[in-house]
């Protein structure tokens, strides 16, 4: 190659790097990284009090730039569970620094909410954490209802609990499938999809859709449970226990699986709390924090279940908690079957919920209410509110600000996957690249929940 060709290639490389750069999100060579940021990227520093100085003794500067290599894992890598880009600094196969780079899936859903009527909001938020759509819809609907000052009928609350616990089971089953595939247990992917199909078929029968349901809405739910729903749920509860026992044989009691997961990606309770982890990722460290138990909503104070915790905070604990939580959700669903009351499935207020379809053909007043509801929406009193629920990934929260019109002035979402990704530098530090795949998978991130 001539000197001119080498110069042209270098210029082209610089132009390409400038055009694709994510700026401050990217991992930079150590020579261009300050001590404070270096400590965060290495997982040595979680956060500093305002005005405090970093003790440079906490940050190793022994590794020189010419002895390490910065590579990209993702955003197109299948084991990043979506368009997540993780920049790694490696010394051989050992991970020295980690930096998640997000924003490749940004859909602007929080901003979109400002242009949608409250009645349309569930259609928007259900697509955030697309593996737990009922939780998104419930958090949003409860926030709107709190602003409206209305009480949802008991049957609607029990239906919401039923759908969310079944959704928790389907989400955790998919975690087991993808977690197994990421770590080389390809059979688990087939088994996980098989079990999830049972649950999605029930969701489709109730809501008409397998995902992104728009079923839980302000004021209740879109429709009552169909005839035969008890038999369908009972069939699911009869099939899953035996399948979970098979998973225990395949993973929990399997030597290779335990060697790949035990002691890998460890995080302490103090670190997890400092990084705002919630859900199974926090409970794996031994912190028994679950919104259903600590701050009960709907009818969770009327059912019995155990909050499952770990002891080590490693990949194995995060796996074991989720398979145990499926069993706990089954216990809750069994109690819901016994306690499901009769009654309305939504509030009988024609200014908030539409009239029954049959009445529209019979009553001009019902037709007017239906027309005005779907063209003008309903006004919500001014105010602000935050409501959270315990999703499969942790605390899912909806912050709503109303200015008294039929559309939110502002909506902000507390996505657990977004907060949980902060733990990657801590968990991956000092491990191998193969361990990093297991760590990312164990966090169970959904990028729709991150890039909103």
Secondary structure, DSSP 4 states (H G I P E B T S, - for coil): --HHHHHHHHHHHHHHHHHH--GGGS---GGGS-HHHHHHHTTS-----TTPPP-GGGS---S-GGG-EEEEE-SS-GGGSSS-EEEEEEETTEEEEEEEE--TT---HHHHGGGSBGGGHHHHHTTSSTTSHHHHHHHHHHHHHHHHT----HHHHHHHHHHHHHHHHHHHHHHHHHHHHHTT-HHHHHHHHHHHHHHHHHHHHHHS-SSS---EETTEESSPPPTTHHHHHHHHHHHHHHHHHHHIIIIIT-HHHHHHHTTSS---HHHHHHTT--THHHHTTT----HHHHS--TTGGGS-------SS-SHHHHHHHHHHHHHHHHHHHHHHHHHPPPS-SB---TTTSPPPHHHHTT-HHHHHHHHHHHHT-----SEEEEEEEEETTEEEEEEEEE-SSSBEEEEEEE-HHHHHGGGHHHHHTTSBHHHHHHHHHHHT--GGGT--
